Amino acid sequence: MPPSETLIQTIAIALRAEPEEFLLLAGRMPAHWQQAIAASPGRVIETFRKVVVDCVAESTTPYSRTVLAFGGTRAIEEASFPFEHLSDIAELESWRKEIYRPTYHLHKWWAQRLGSVFRAILLASFAPKGSNVLEMFYQPARLPGAVIFDPFMGSGTTIGEALKLGARAIGRDINPVAHFMFRNALSVHPRRKVIETFRAIEQDVAPQLRHFYRTPLPEGDLADVLYYFWVKVVPCPACERPVDLFSSYIFARHVYPTRNPEARAVCPYCGMINTLRYDTEHAICTSCQRAFNPKAGPANGAKAVCSDCGHVFPIAKTVQERGEPPAHRLYAKLVLRPNGVKEYHPTDAADLALYAEACQALQQRQNAYPLVTIVPGYNTNQVLNYCYTHWYQMFNARQLLCLSLLAERIRAISNEGLRDLFACLFSGTLEFNNMFASFKGEGTGAVRHMFSHHILKPERMPLEANLWGTPKSSGSFSTLFESRLLPALDYCEQPFELRVVQKHGKRVHW
């Protein structure tokens, strides 16, 4: 078993070394040093001190401080540099970056670079000509005395990979989010304290949050709602009748529909949820028996047609003339039964009453959310065209209420480091819990977050996720704690590298 954090810190103090440096080294001691310690336990302190200053890369090549000299040809400059093999490793990492390099994915960032690429670049930039870069890639390596500076660090890939190699890393960024995100990702957070803090938050606020995502089943029991389905509504300029901006009445299907063709469509006449094939163009509602085309909704591109009077109108211009963001209508929900079965249901009076309760509770809270205006710019003009003037308008009342309750509890955390860590997690949760998110489909993470298009796109059929979440939720505070925060802590304690192997003729990781 790897040594405990307390033991590592005690050894570091005894050796007058940096505890963070020893935390990175924990569990990464080369085999030949382990043998030396076992053979001469009385010289363990001397051995440890030698490890701190030596550059240990390949078991067959004694790299030392001379590795840091920039004179002569470096390994990265040689024609034999293993570009192809490293590219295969990077490709595997790119498929699930949040799993294979979770430290850099604690929070959303754009244009994130691959950790395996930067590890190879750093190693080969310091290694002399003739070094076996691939062997070094999988060996515990040390670059003592090296200083790596990244003035545009972003998510911190360069800094993290440099620290793993024992170099001194300095990162800066003009964006305070980058600094806040990566400082939380690399700070030493005792795992036990992190879990205890999460459990305390869960005990204090989870029951309140779960209350607003419950629905009665036909037999009378209460069940969790995984997702609520909404549609934007714009009054027809000609007759003032509300027009649902469905581009298609099919609102749920599998991400691989040719393999799993079953889909769900809402009847435009009675609101019943119908089960049908994803490519159906003529359907009969199982409730009202009326025929409709599931694939053709009132909204088509930039225009919509009123189903009552037949008037065709431009959507954005109509919204602008009214001077306020479009309203939303709740029409469906995905329910998680106590036995774990998921079911689609139309909304009912209980759902509307629960939402009204959330609206009333929000009105009673003072300073529940910040009032920050949206500044015109390349990435904000599209939402300004839909009359969104403040950031809070991107959330519905239930989301604002539950987010304010959760934020209030996080602010009450006494330890500053833990408070910042959970504030970072909270900020990442906003990405999935807003009215710009949509339903990705079954067979994958269900929530398509608001930045999936790399623009702030007003979503005509938004998805409201269960904020606290369940074990079968996507994008919730609790599931992001499990899938983002804990893996980031694990990786800081026990970093690893992917290795490409062939299995049944395919490249897979190991």
C-alpha positions as CSV (number, residue, x, y, z in Angstrom):
1,M,0.0,0.0,0.0
2,P,1.2,3.6,-0.7
3,P,2.4,5.5,2.4
4,S,-0.1,7.7,4.2
5,E,-0.1,11.5,3.7
6,T,0.9,12.0,7.3
7,L,3.9,9.7,7.0
8,I,5.1,11.4,3.8
9,Q,4.9,14.8,5.4
10,T,6.8,13.6,8.4
11,I,9.6,12.2,6.2
12,A,9.7,15.5,4.2
13,I,10.1,17.5,7.4
14,A,12.9,15.2,8.6
15,L,14.7,15.6,5.3
16,R,14.1,19.3,5.1
17,A,12.3,18.8,1.8
18,E,9.0,20.1,0.3
19,P,6.1,17.9,1.4
20,E,4.4,18.5,-2.0
21,E,7.5,17.1,-3.7
22,F,7.3,14.0,-1.6
23,L,3.6,13.6,-2.2
24,L,4.3,13.5,-5.9
25,L,7.0,10.9,-5.4
26,A,4.9,8.7,-3.2
27,G,4.4,5.3,-4.9
28,R,6.8,6.2,-7.8
29,M,10.1,5.1,-6.3
30,P,12.2,3.3,-9.0
31,A,12.7,-0.4,-8.4
32,H,16.5,-0.2,-8.1
33,W,16.2,2.4,-5.3
34,Q,13.8,0.2,-3.5
35,Q,16.4,-2.6,-3.7
36,A,19.1,-0.3,-2.4
37,I,16.9,0.7,0.6
38,A,16.2,-2.9,1.4
39,A,19.9,-3.8,1.3
40,S,21.0,-0.9,3.4
41,P,18.1,0.3,5.6
42,G,20.6,2.3,7.8
43,R,21.3,4.5,4.8
44,V,17.7,5.2,3.9
45,I,17.9,9.0,4.7
46,E,21.0,9.3,2.5
47,T,19.3,7.3,-0.2
48,F,16.2,9.5,-0.1
49,R,18.2,12.7,-0.3
50,K,20.0,11.3,-3.3
51,V,16.7,10.6,-5.0
52,V,15.6,14.2,-4.4
53,V,18.5,15.6,-6.5
54,D,19.0,12.8,-9.0
55,C,17.1,12.6,-12.3
56,V,15.8,9.0,-12.5
57,A,14.5,8.1,-15.9
58,E,15.6,4.9,-17.5
59,S,16.7,2.0,-15.4
60,T,19.7,1.5,-17.7
61,T,20.9,5.1,-18.1
62,P,22.2,7.2,-15.2
63,Y,20.6,10.6,-16.0
64,S,21.7,13.4,-13.7
65,R,21.9,17.1,-13.6
66,T,23.6,17.1,-16.9
67,V,20.2,16.3,-18.5
68,L,19.2,19.9,-17.8
69,A,22.0,21.4,-20.0
70,F,20.6,22.8,-23.2
71,G,23.8,22.5,-25.1
72,G,23.9,19.9,-27.9
73,T,21.1,18.0,-29.5
74,R,18.1,17.1,-27.5
75,A,16.0,13.9,-27.9
76,I,13.1,15.9,-29.3
77,E,15.2,17.1,-32.2
78,E,16.1,13.6,-33.4
79,A,14.5,12.0,-36.4
80,S,13.9,8.9,-34.3
81,F,11.6,10.8,-31.9
82,P,8.6,8.4,-31.6
83,F,5.9,10.8,-33.0
84,E,3.6,8.0,-34.2
85,H,3.6,6.0,-30.9
86,L,3.1,9.1,-28.8
87,S,0.3,10.1,-31.2
88,D,-1.5,6.8,-30.5
89,I,-1.2,7.4,-26.8
90,A,-2.6,10.9,-27.1
91,E,-5.5,9.7,-29.2
92,L,-6.5,7.3,-26.5
93,E,-6.3,10.0,-23.9
94,S,-8.4,12.4,-26.1
95,W,-11.3,10.0,-26.1
96,R,-11.9,10.4,-22.4
97,K,-9.7,13.2,-21.2
98,E,-11.7,13.7,-18.0
99,I,-10.9,10.1,-17.0
100,Y,-7.2,9.8,-18.1
101,R,-6.2,13.3,-16.9
102,P,-8.9,14.3,-14.4
103,T,-6.8,17.0,-12.7
104,Y,-7.2,19.3,-15.7
105,H,-11.0,18.7,-15.9
106,L,-12.2,19.7,-12.5
107,H,-13.9,22.6,-14.3
108,K,-14.8,23.5,-17.8
109,W,-12.0,25.0,-20.0
110,W,-11.6,25.5,-23.7
111,A,-8.9,24.2,-26.0
112,Q,-7.4,21.8,-23.4
113,R,-4.2,20.2,-24.5
114,L,-3.3,16.6,-23.8
115,G,-1.2,15.7,-20.8
116,S,0.6,12.8,-22.5
117,V,1.8,15.2,-25.3
118,F,3.2,17.6,-22.8
119,R,4.9,14.9,-20.7
120,A,6.6,13.7,-23.9
121,I,7.6,17.2,-24.9
122,L,9.1,18.0,-21.5
123,L,11.0,14.7,-21.2
124,A,12.4,14.9,-24.7
125,S,13.3,18.6,-24.4
126,F,15.6,17.8,-21.4
127,A,16.8,14.4,-22.4
128,P,20.1,14.3,-24.4
129,K,20.5,12.8,-27.8
130,G,20.2,9.0,-27.9
131,S,17.7,8.8,-25.0
132,N,14.9,6.3,-25.2
133,V,11.9,8.6,-24.9
134,L,9.3,5.9,-24.8
135,E,11.1,4.1,-21.9
136,M,11.4,7.4,-20.1
137,F,7.7,8.1,-20.6
138,Y,6.8,5.1,-18.4
139,Q,9.6,5.5,-15.8
140,P,9.5,7.7,-12.7
141,A,11.4,10.7,-13.9
142,R,13.0,13.7,-12.1
143,L,14.0,17.1,-13.5
144,P,15.6,18.8,-10.5
145,G,16.5,22.4,-11.0
146,A,14.3,22.8,-14.1
147,V,12.0,25.8,-14.1
148,I,8.9,25.7,-16.5
149,F,7.0,28.9,-17.1
150,D,3.6,28.9,-18.9
151,P,2.3,32.5,-19.2
152,F,-1.0,31.2,-20.7
153,M,-1.6,28.2,-18.5
154,G,-5.4,27.8,-19.1
155,S,-6.4,24.5,-17.5
156,G,-2.8,23.9,-16.4
157,T,-1.6,21.0,-18.5
158,T,1.9,22.3,-18.8
159,I,2.2,23.1,-15.1
160,G,0.7,19.7,-14.0
161,E,3.0,17.7,-16.2
162,A,6.1,19.7,-15.1
163,L,5.2,19.2,-11.4
164,K,4.9,15.4,-12.0
165,L,8.5,15.5,-13.3
166,G,9.7,17.3,-10.2
167,A,10.4,20.6,-12.0
168,R,9.5,24.0,-10.6
169,A,6.5,25.2,-12.4
170,I,5.2,28.7,-12.7
171,G,1.9,29.4,-14.4
172,R,0.0,32.6,-15.1
173,D,-3.2,33.5,-16.9
174,I,-5.2,36.7,-17.5
175,N,-8.4,34.8,-16.8
176,P,-9.0,34.4,-13.0
177,V,-11.1,31.3,-13.6
178,A,-8.0,29.5,-14.9
179,H,-6.1,30.4,-11.8
180,F,-8.9,29.5,-9.4
181,M,-9.6,26.2,-11.2
182,F,-6.1,24.9,-11.3
183,R,-5.1,26.1,-7.9
184,N,-8.0,24.0,-6.5
185,A,-7.0,21.0,-8.7
186,L,-3.4,21.0,-7.5
187,S,-3.8,22.0,-3.8
188,V,-3.3,19.3,-1.2
189,H,-6.8,18.3,-0.1
190,P,-7.0,15.4,2.5
191,R,-9.4,13.0,0.9
192,R,-11.1,12.2,4.2
193,K,-11.8,15.9,4.9
194,V,-13.2,16.3,1.4
195,I,-15.6,13.4,1.8
196,E,-16.6,14.6,5.3
197,T,-17.4,18.0,3.9
198,F,-19.5,16.6,1.1
199,R,-21.4,14.4,3.5
200,A,-22.1,17.4,5.7
201,I,-23.4,19.4,2.7
202,E,-25.5,16.4,1.7
203,Q,-27.0,16.2,5.2
204,D,-27.8,19.9,5.4
205,V,-29.2,20.7,1.9
206,A,-29.8,17.6,-0.1
207,P,-33.3,16.9,1.4
208,Q,-34.4,20.4,0.5
209,L,-33.1,20.1,-3.0
210,R,-34.5,16.6,-3.6
211,H,-38.0,17.8,-2.5
212,F,-38.2,20.0,-5.6
213,Y,-37.4,17.0,-7.9
214,R,-40.1,14.5,-6.7
215,T,-43.3,13.5,-8.3
216,P,-46.2,11.2,-7.2
217,L,-46.6,8.0,-9.2
218,P,-50.1,6.7,-10.2
219,E,-50.0,4.2,-7.3
220,G,-49.3,7.0,-4.8
221,D,-45.6,6.6,-4.1
222,L,-43.1,9.4,-4.6
223,A,-40.3,9.0,-7.2
224,D,-37.3,11.1,-8.2
225,V,-37.5,13.1,-11.4
226,L,-34.2,12.8,-13.3
227,Y,-35.0,15.4,-15.9
228,Y,-37.8,17.9,-16.7
229,F,-38.4,18.7,-20.4
230,W,-39.3,22.3,-21.4
231,V,-40.0,24.1,-24.7
232,K,-39.7,27.8,-25.5
233,V,-43.0,29.5,-26.2
234,V,-43.5,32.6,-28.3
235,P,-46.9,34.3,-28.9
236,C,-48.0,34.4,-32.6
237,P,-47.7,38.0,-33.8
238,A,-51.0,37.5,-35.8
239,C,-53.4,35.8,-33.3
240,E,-51.4,36.0,-30.0
241,R,-51.8,32.2,-29.5
242,P,-48.7,30.6,-27.8
243,V,-46.5,28.7,-30.2
244,D,-44.3,25.9,-28.9
245,L,-40.9,26.1,-30.6
246,F,-40.6,22.4,-31.2
247,S,-38.4,21.7,-34.2
248,S,-39.5,18.1,-33.8
249,Y,-42.0,16.5,-31.5
250,I,-39.5,13.7,-30.9
251,F,-37.7,14.9,-27.7
252,A,-36.0,11.7,-26.6
253,R,-34.1,9.0,-28.5
254,H,-31.0,6.9,-28.2
255,V,-27.6,8.4,-29.3
256,Y,-27.3,5.4,-31.6
257,P,-30.8,5.3,-33.1
258,T,-30.1,2.8,-35.8
259,R,-29.1,0.2,-33.1
260,N,-31.8,1.3,-30.7
261,P,-34.7,2.8,-32.7
262,E,-37.1,3.4,-29.9
263,A,-37.9,7.1,-29.2
264,R,-40.4,9.3,-27.4
265,A,-42.6,12.0,-29.0
266,V,-45.1,14.4,-27.4
267,C,-48.5,14.7,-28.9
268,P,-49.1,18.3,-30.1
269,Y,-52.8,18.1,-29.3
270,C,-53.1,16.4,-25.9
271,G,-49.6,16.3,-24.6
272,M,-49.4,12.5,-24.2
273,I,-46.0,10.8,-24.5
274,N,-45.9,8.3,-27.3
275,T,-43.4,5.6,-27.9
276,L,-42.4,5.2,-31.6
277,R,-39.4,4.7,-33.9
278,Y,-37.0,7.6,-34.2
279,D,-37.7,7.9,-38.0
280,T,-41.5,7.8,-37.8
281,E,-43.2,10.4,-40.0
282,H,-46.8,9.5,-39.4
283,A,-48.1,8.7,-35.9
284,I,-51.4,8.2,-34.2
285,C,-51.5,9.4,-30.6
286,T,-52.3,6.6,-28.2
287,S,-54.5,9.0,-26.1
288,C,-56.5,11.3,-28.4
289,Q,-56.1,9.2,-31.5
290,R,-55.2,12.2,-33.6
291,A,-52.6,11.9,-36.4
292,F,-49.4,14.0,-36.5
293,N,-45.9,14.0,-38.0
294,P,-43.5,13.6,-35.1
295,K,-40.5,14.9,-37.1
296,A,-42.2,18.2,-38.1
297,G,-42.7,20.8,-35.3
298,P,-43.8,24.5,-35.6
299,A,-40.2,25.8,-35.6
300,N,-38.1,25.4,-38.7
301,G,-34.8,27.1,-38.8
302,A,-35.2,30.8,-38.1
303,K,-39.0,30.8,-38.5
304,A,-42.1,29.2,-36.9
305,V,-45.6,28.7,-38.0
306,C,-48.7,29.1,-35.8
307,S,-50.7,25.9,-35.7
308,D,-53.9,27.9,-35.1
309,C,-53.9,30.6,-37.8
310,G,-51.1,29.3,-40.0
311,H,-49.1,32.5,-39.8
312,V,-45.4,32.1,-40.5
313,F,-43.1,34.5,-38.5
314,P,-39.4,35.1,-37.8
315,I,-38.6,33.9,-34.2
316,A,-35.8,36.2,-33.2
317,K,-37.5,39.3,-34.6
318,T,-40.8,38.4,-32.8
319,V,-38.8,37.9,-29.5
320,Q,-37.1,41.3,-30.0
321,E,-40.4,43.1,-30.6
322,R,-41.7,41.8,-27.3
323,G,-38.6,42.9,-25.5
324,E,-38.1,40.0,-23.1
325,P,-36.7,36.4,-23.3
326,P,-39.2,33.7,-24.4
327,A,-41.3,31.9,-21.8
328,H,-41.0,28.2,-21.3
329,R,-43.6,25.4,-21.0
330,L,-43.0,22.2,-19.0
331,Y,-44.4,19.2,-21.0
332,A,-42.6,16.0,-19.9
333,K,-40.4,14.4,-17.2
334,L,-38.2,11.3,-16.9
335,V,-39.0,9.5,-13.7
336,L,-36.8,7.1,-11.8
337,R,-38.9,4.6,-10.0
338,P,-37.8,3.2,-6.6
339,N,-36.9,-0.1,-8.4
340,G,-34.5,1.7,-10.7
341,V,-36.7,1.7,-13.8
342,K,-36.9,4.9,-15.9
343,E,-40.2,6.1,-17.3
344,Y,-41.3,9.0,-19.4
345,H,-44.4,10.8,-18.3
346,P,-46.3,13.9,-19.3
347,T,-46.4,16.7,-16.7
348,D,-49.4,16.9,-14.4
349,A,-50.9,19.3,-11.8
350,A,-48.5,18.1,-9.1
351,D,-45.5,19.0,-11.2
352,L,-46.9,22.5,-11.9
353,A,-47.8,23.0,-8.2
354,L,-44.3,22.0,-7.2
355,Y,-42.7,24.4,-9.6
356,A,-45.1,27.2,-8.3
357,E,-43.9,26.3,-4.8
358,A,-40.3,26.8,-5.9
359,C,-41.2,30.2,-7.5
360,Q,-42.8,31.3,-4.2
361,A,-39.8,30.1,-2.1
362,L,-37.4,32.0,-4.4
363,Q,-39.3,35.3,-4.0
364,Q,-39.0,35.0,-0.3
365,R,-35.2,34.7,-0.4
366,Q,-33.2,37.9,-0.3
367,N,-30.2,38.3,-2.7
368,A,-30.7,34.8,-3.9
369,Y,-28.5,35.3,-7.0
370,P,-26.2,38.0,-8.4
371,L,-27.7,40.7,-10.8
372,V,-25.0,40.9,-13.5
373,T,-25.7,42.3,-16.9
374,I,-24.6,40.6,-20.1
375,V,-22.1,42.7,-21.9
376,P,-22.3,42.9,-25.7
377,G,-19.6,40.8,-27.4
378,Y,-18.9,38.2,-30.0
379,N,-20.0,35.3,-27.8
380,T,-22.9,37.1,-26.1
381,N,-24.7,38.9,-29.0
382,Q,-26.7,35.9,-29.8
383,V,-28.3,35.8,-26.4
384,L,-28.8,39.5,-26.4
385,N,-30.7,39.1,-29.7
386,Y,-33.1,36.9,-27.7
387,C,-33.5,39.7,-25.1
388,Y,-31.4,38.0,-22.4
389,T,-30.0,41.0,-20.5
390,H,-28.8,39.4,-17.3
391,W,-27.1,36.1,-16.6
392,Y,-29.7,34.9,-14.1
393,Q,-32.3,34.8,-16.9
394,M,-30.5,31.7,-18.2
395,F,-31.9,29.7,-15.2
396,N,-35.5,29.0,-14.3
397,A,-36.9,29.7,-10.8
398,R,-36.4,26.2,-9.4
399,Q,-32.8,26.2,-10.6
400,L,-32.2,29.6,-9.0
401,L,-33.7,28.5,-5.7
402,C,-31.8,25.3,-5.5
403,L,-28.5,26.8,-6.6
404,S,-28.9,29.6,-4.0
405,L,-29.5,27.1,-1.3
406,L,-26.4,25.1,-2.3
407,A,-24.2,28.2,-2.7
408,E,-25.3,29.4,0.8
409,R,-24.2,26.1,2.3
410,I,-20.9,26.1,0.5
411,R,-20.2,29.6,1.7
412,A,-20.6,28.3,5.3
413,I,-17.6,25.9,5.0
414,S,-15.1,27.2,7.6
415,N,-12.0,25.8,5.9
416,E,-11.0,28.2,3.1
417,G,-9.3,25.5,1.0
418,L,-12.3,23.2,1.1
419,R,-14.7,26.1,0.6
420,D,-12.8,27.1,-2.6
421,L,-12.7,23.5,-3.8
422,F,-16.5,23.0,-3.4
423,A,-17.1,26.5,-4.9
424,C,-15.1,25.3,-8.0
425,L,-17.3,22.2,-8.1
426,F,-20.4,24.4,-7.8
427,S,-19.3,26.5,-10.7
428,G,-18.8,23.4,-12.8
429,T,-22.3,22.3,-11.9
430,L,-23.8,25.5,-13.4
431,E,-22.6,24.3,-16.8
432,F,-25.2,21.5,-16.7
433,N,-28.0,23.1,-14.7
434,N,-29.4,26.0,-16.8
435,M,-32.0,26.5,-19.5
436,F,-29.4,26.5,-22.2
437,A,-28.8,22.8,-21.6
438,S,-30.5,20.1,-23.7
439,F,-31.1,16.4,-23.8
440,K,-28.3,14.5,-25.4
441,G,-30.2,11.2,-25.5
442,E,-30.2,7.8,-23.9
443,G,-27.1,5.6,-23.9
444,T,-24.7,8.4,-22.8
445,G,-24.5,11.3,-20.3
446,A,-27.9,12.7,-20.8
447,V,-27.3,16.4,-20.4
448,R,-25.8,18.3,-23.3
449,H,-24.2,21.2,-21.4
450,M,-24.6,24.9,-22.4
451,F,-21.1,25.2,-24.0
452,S,-21.4,22.1,-26.2
453,H,-21.8,24.3,-29.3
454,H,-19.0,26.7,-28.1
455,I,-21.5,29.5,-28.3
456,L,-24.3,30.7,-26.0
457,K,-27.1,29.1,-28.0
458,P,-30.6,29.8,-26.8
459,E,-32.0,26.3,-26.5
460,R,-35.6,25.9,-27.9
461,M,-36.1,22.6,-26.1
462,P,-34.1,22.9,-22.8
463,L,-33.6,20.2,-20.3
464,E,-33.7,20.8,-16.5
465,A,-31.7,18.2,-14.6
466,N,-32.1,17.2,-11.0
467,L,-29.6,19.5,-9.3
468,W,-28.5,17.3,-6.4
469,G,-28.9,14.2,-8.5
470,T,-29.3,10.4,-8.1
471,P,-26.9,7.6,-8.9
472,K,-28.5,7.6,-12.4
473,S,-28.3,11.3,-13.0
474,S,-26.0,13.3,-15.3
475,G,-24.5,16.7,-14.6
476,S,-25.7,16.9,-11.0
477,F,-23.7,18.2,-8.0
478,S,-23.4,14.8,-6.5
479,T,-22.5,12.9,-9.7
480,L,-19.9,15.6,-10.6
481,F,-18.4,15.2,-7.1
482,E,-18.0,11.5,-7.9
483,S,-16.9,11.8,-11.5
484,R,-14.8,15.0,-11.4
485,L,-13.6,15.9,-7.9
486,L,-12.7,12.5,-6.5
487,P,-10.9,11.3,-9.6
488,A,-8.8,14.5,-9.6
489,L,-7.8,13.8,-6.0
490,D,-7.0,10.2,-6.9
491,Y,-4.8,11.2,-9.9
492,C,-2.8,13.7,-7.8
493,E,-2.1,10.9,-5.3
494,Q,-1.4,8.2,-7.9
495,P,-0.8,9.5,-11.4
496,F,-0.6,7.1,-14.3
497,E,0.2,6.9,-18.0
498,L,-1.7,5.2,-20.8
499,R,-0.1,2.4,-22.7
500,V,-1.3,1.3,-26.1
501,V,-1.9,-2.4,-26.6
502,Q,-3.5,-4.4,-29.4
503,K,-6.6,-6.3,-28.5
504,H,-8.6,-8.1,-31.2
505,G,-6.9,-6.0,-33.8
506,K,-7.9,-2.7,-32.1
507,R,-5.8,-0.2,-30.1
508,V,-6.9,-0.1,-26.5
509,H,-5.5,1.5,-23.4
510,W,-3.8,-0.3,-20.5
